[in-house]
Amino acid sequence: MEQKIRCDLNMGDNLRRLRLDHKISQEKLCAELQRRGCDIGRSTYAKYEAGELNIKASVLVELHRIYDCSYEDFFAGIGNKE
């Protein structure tokens, strides 16, 4: 059962940007994540991007591998005081 935890800092915009930069739909991304062992559906992933649900570390690790990006890319601009 997916459990909603109190949201902290939101990385949803970065998740969306990375996905769009790689020209992949949420459905295709979730299919690839499932193929790699992450039990995640499109509606759950959409909540990650919307900032309604905190992302699991296991999903973040697989996204790092899929996108071949640095972990800093997921946290870009988060927590900056401007």
C-alpha positions as CSV (number, residue, x, y, z in Angstrom):
1,M,0.0,0.0,0.0
2,E,1.3,3.4,-1.0
3,Q,1.6,5.7,2.0
4,K,1.4,9.4,1.8
5,I,3.9,11.1,4.0
6,R,4.0,14.7,4.9
7,C,5.7,16.4,2.0
8,D,9.0,18.1,2.6
9,L,10.8,19.9,-0.2
10,N,9.3,19.4,-3.7
11,M,11.4,18.0,-6.5
12,G,8.4,17.5,-8.8
13,D,9.4,20.2,-11.2
14,N,12.8,18.6,-11.6
15,L,11.3,15.2,-12.1
16,R,9.0,16.6,-14.8
17,R,11.9,18.5,-16.5
18,L,14.1,15.5,-16.6
19,R,11.4,13.3,-18.0
20,L,10.5,15.8,-20.7
21,D,14.1,16.4,-21.6
22,H,14.3,12.7,-22.3
23,K,11.1,12.8,-24.3
24,I,9.4,10.1,-22.4
25,S,5.8,9.9,-21.2
26,Q,4.9,9.1,-17.7
27,E,3.4,5.7,-18.8
28,K,6.5,4.7,-20.7
29,L,8.7,5.8,-17.8
30,C,6.7,3.8,-15.3
31,A,6.8,0.7,-17.6
32,E,10.6,1.0,-17.6
33,L,10.7,1.5,-13.8
34,Q,8.5,-1.6,-13.4
35,R,10.8,-3.6,-15.7
36,R,13.6,-2.6,-13.4
37,G,11.8,-3.8,-10.3
38,C,10.1,-0.6,-9.1
39,D,6.4,-1.3,-8.4
40,I,5.0,2.1,-9.5
41,G,2.0,3.1,-11.5
42,R,1.5,6.2,-13.6
43,S,-0.9,7.8,-11.1
44,T,1.7,7.5,-8.3
45,Y,4.4,8.9,-10.5
46,A,2.1,11.8,-11.4
47,K,1.8,12.6,-7.7
48,Y,5.6,12.7,-7.4
49,E,5.7,15.3,-10.2
50,A,2.8,17.2,-8.6
51,G,4.5,17.3,-5.2
52,E,1.7,15.4,-3.6
53,L,3.8,12.4,-2.7
54,N,7.4,12.0,-1.7
55,I,9.5,9.9,-4.0
56,K,10.9,6.6,-2.8
57,A,14.7,6.3,-2.7
58,S,14.6,3.1,-4.8
59,V,12.7,5.0,-7.6
60,L,15.2,7.9,-7.4
61,V,18.1,5.5,-7.9
62,E,16.5,3.9,-10.9
63,L,15.6,7.4,-12.4
64,H,19.3,8.3,-11.9
65,R,20.3,5.2,-13.9
66,I,17.6,5.8,-16.6
67,Y,18.5,9.5,-17.2
68,D,22.2,9.0,-16.6
69,C,22.2,12.2,-14.7
70,S,23.7,13.4,-11.4
71,Y,21.7,13.2,-8.2
72,E,22.1,17.0,-8.0
73,D,19.8,17.3,-11.1
74,F,17.0,16.0,-8.9
75,F,17.6,18.7,-6.3
76,A,18.4,21.7,-8.5
77,G,17.0,24.9,-7.0
78,I,15.5,23.2,-4.0
79,G,16.0,25.0,-0.8
80,N,17.7,28.0,-2.4
81,K,16.7,31.2,-0.7
82,E,16.3,34.0,-3.2
